Amino acid sequence: MLYYLTEELAFPSPEFATRDGILAIGGDLRPERLLLAYQSGIFPWYSEEEPLLWWSPDPRFVIFPKDLKVSKSMKQVLKKEIFQITYDQEFQEVISNCSTISRDGQMGTWIVPEMREAYTYLHKLGFAHSVEAWQNDELVGGLYGVAIGNVFFGESMFAKVSNASKAAFITLVGNLVKHDFQLIDSQIYTPHLASLGGIEIPRRTYLDILKQGIKQPTLKGSWNTRFT
């Protein structure tokens, strides 16, 4: 059954999610609720034609940073330094590109204006981060997500040039390993991330790992001076 959220800052247990992974409907996108959602294994995902929906799918698609897979061709791309990677320099541009980039089999976007505003605010609070891939001073790819404890919750990525988003992601993961991040939450399966080492794990396992991960200190603020 679907749970209807009220003004109360609370979520039902993820175990009550439907077979499709939908847990609750309604509520708002204020930062306190968003942060509570991520710490509870829940995330928002809806389109402009839908009400605000909250999800906790089973299984959960994740990447363990130390298990990242990098193909020989991507190693060559990184070695040639085709892209320059920065952090937290153009958050609004990254999320805007993620919301407008054309994707196979997808009509419209789930990154509606309210979502862009909410995550931009999380960025200002130091929890949401962007990774930018540049080529000849042009932003050609990137991704954004949320960090709590030693868990990074990936939200979306885009590429205007082949391999740009992969280069941004692989470079990010290398820095996450250096800073002892234990988990990257990718929410649901995608072939793109599966090729980089993404795997599905039971929701219960995910929640157990998450519970320990969010107890660790959160690396808040700009990552540009901390990640090189």
PyMOL commands that set and color helices and strands:
alter all, ss='L'
color gray80, all
select helices_A, chain A and resi 14-16+31-39+65-67+72-79+91-100+113-124+164-178+191-194+203-213
alter helices_A, ss='H'
color red, helices_A
select strands_A, chain A and resi 3-5+22-26+43-44+53-55+60-63+84-87+128-135+138-148+151-159+183-187+199-201
alter strands_A, ss='S'
color yellow, strands_A
deselect
rebuild
show_as cartoon
